[in-house]
Amino acid sequence: MAKRDYLGSFELIVMLALMRLRGDAYGVPISREIEERIGREVALASVYATLERLESKGLVSAELGEPTPERGGRAKRYFHVTAKGLREVRQTRQALIKLWNRVPQLEGGAA
Amino acid sequence: MRSVRPPSGATWLLHKFGRNEALSGDLLEEYSLGRSDAWYWRQVLVAIVVGFGKEVRTHKLLALRAIAVGWAANYIILHVVWVPWWRFLHRILLEHGVSPVVWWRHYYLYPSWLICCIWSAACGWIVGRSHREHRAAMVLVYLLTVQLWLLPELLRLTVDVLENQRFLPYFLTCFVEFIFATVGILLGGLWDGAREQATPSNKSLFFRRVKKTSLS
């Protein structure tokens, strides 16, 4: 059986947030999107660390924007999901759905 | 949008330990949109821990080298400066009927601790100087090993002093040594860092140039 890496839970969350945002995805909107969806504060540094890991795997690509004064002259770093990244998310989703079905502890309502 | 003036201590730490321009900009942008000082501090501390962990994971051999360099410098300075100084001081103090164990009762002995601070700063400086590309992370790695070395003794003396006040002199000596070593290593290790980080790094200049070329 071929060895393959599935996305970790936070990696998957970041990838999904990135896909929801489409074009306007840099650190601030990504972390806000995650906070709004999962309902807890996330550290921007953790989001960046995850994005950089995904970038090194070729699942996202990054480009630098122009520096702006409200950011103290620092540039935004925009991220995009690559075709490989999209494929990886689909495969992880399929694997999770297969695992999710027929779990006795989760069937029949309240745990 | 309020005026952008986040806590200066946190910004200083981020500038020293977190070399991520985009992250610094994001934190500033979020702060200007109404995030609290506590939020900013939390984010900076997490950024330092995450950045430090990443640097050490990706440069394991360099981290080992930093530890070896730091401890070698420590060993040399200990035997060339600190031990002879303490022996000399003990001899002089005992000749004058002063117990070196209760040094803090004699204010004129306080400056002698400066040697401890300078010794630690020298070790930190050597580690920082020999690992300029990853200065902050390597200095922190070395500092952590020094703290790990001193901590068991400090904890043991803390327990002892809670049981018996007789151990207070030993506890105070160890405590001062711990603080001075930490401050000294950080000061010495990050000494040149301010000058190096004041100008944009070659990497960020490269990215800006690439971006400008692709836009034109």
Interface residues (C-beta under 8 A of the other chain):
Chain A: Y26 G27 V28 S31 E41 A43 L44 A45 S46 Y48 A49 E52 E63 L64 G65 E66 P67 T68 E70 R71 G72 R74 A75 K76 R77
Chain B: M1 V4 G18 N20 E21 A22 L23 S24 G25 D26 L27 L28 E29 E30 S32 W39 R42 Q43 V46 A47 V49 V50 G51 K54 F207 R208 V210 K211
